[in-house]
């Protein structure tokens, strides 16, 4: 019973991440991105938010996938999924660095 409750919480977190991802792909709602969060009011008004929404949407989608896999691993006692989750986490970190650099380069070219 405890495993089902724990897996339910993990799947709920995955669902929230998916919802945030969809909203970010639609460019709706708060922009969960450090570049936006740490920008001043003036910078926020003038910045092109589209690449930041896309970056955040992809990150939330990967987060959803990680929580889904962890939920299945926890619920069905599949230990090898852990290695897939680690690989996805590494891919997410690499994506975050590369996409941030790409956004900054495009911003400097303008």
C-alpha positions in Angstrom: 0.0 0.0 0.0 2.8 2.4 0.8 4.4 1.7 -2.5 1.2 2.6 -4.3 0.9 5.9 -2.4 4.6 6.8 -3.0 4.3 5.9 -6.7 1.1 8.0 -6.9 2.9 11.0 -5.5 5.8 10.5 -8.0 3.2 10.2 -10.9 1.5 13.4 -9.6 4.8 15.3 -9.8 5.3 13.9 -13.3 1.8 15.2 -14.2 2.5 18.6 -12.8 5.8 18.8 -14.8 3.9 17.7 -18.0 1.3 20.4 -17.3 4.0 23.1 -16.9 5.8 21.8 -20.0 2.6 22.2 -22.1 1.9 25.6 -20.7 5.5 26.7 -21.5 5.3 25.3 -25.0 2.1 27.5 -25.4 4.0 30.4 -23.9 1.4 30.8 -21.2 1.8 31.5 -17.5 4.9 32.3 -15.4 8.2 31.9 -17.2 10.2 29.4 -15.0 13.7 30.4 -16.3 16.6 31.9 -14.4 17.3 34.4 -17.1 13.7 35.8 -16.7 13.5 35.4 -12.9 16.8 37.3 -12.2 16.1 40.0 -14.9 15.0 43.4 -13.8 11.5 44.7 -14.7 13.0 46.7 -17.6 14.9 43.7 -18.9 11.8 41.5 -18.7 9.7 43.9 -20.8 12.3 44.1 -23.5 13.5 40.5 -23.7 12.4 37.9 -26.3 10.7 35.3 -24.0 10.1 32.7 -26.7 13.5 30.9 -26.5 13.3 30.9 -22.7 9.8 29.4 -22.7 10.9 26.7 -25.2 14.0 25.9 -23.0 11.8 25.7 -19.9 9.2 23.6 -21.7 11.8 21.0 -22.8 13.3 20.9 -19.3 9.9 20.3 -17.7 9.2 17.6 -20.3 12.5 15.8 -19.4 11.5 16.2 -15.7 8.2 14.6 -16.4 10.0 11.7 -18.1 12.4 11.2 -15.2 9.6 11.2 -12.7 7.5 8.8 -14.8 10.4 6.4 -15.1 11.1 6.6 -11.4 7.5 6.0 -10.7 7.5 2.8 -12.8 10.8 1.7 -11.3 9.5 2.2 -7.8 6.1 0.6 -8.5 7.3 -2.5 -10.4 10.7 -2.9 -8.7 12.6 -2.4 -12.0 16.1 -1.5 -10.9 17.7 -1.1 -14.3 15.5 2.0 -15.1 17.8 3.8 -12.7 20.5 3.8 -15.4 18.2 5.2 -18.0 17.2 8.0 -15.5 20.8 8.8 -14.9 21.5 9.0 -18.7 18.5 11.3 -19.2 19.6 13.5 -16.3 23.0 13.9 -18.0 21.4 14.7 -21.3 19.2 17.3 -19.5 22.3 19.0 -18.0 24.1 19.0 -21.3 21.0 20.4 -23.1 20.6 23.1 -20.4 24.2 24.3 -21.0 24.1 24.1 -24.8 20.7 25.8 -25.1 21.7 28.6 -22.7 24.8 29.3 -24.7 22.8 29.2 -28.0 20.3 31.7 -26.6 23.1 34.0 -25.4 24.8 33.9 -28.8 21.6 34.7 -30.6 21.0 37.6 -28.2 24.5 39.0 -28.9 24.1 38.7 -32.7 21.0 41.0 -32.6 
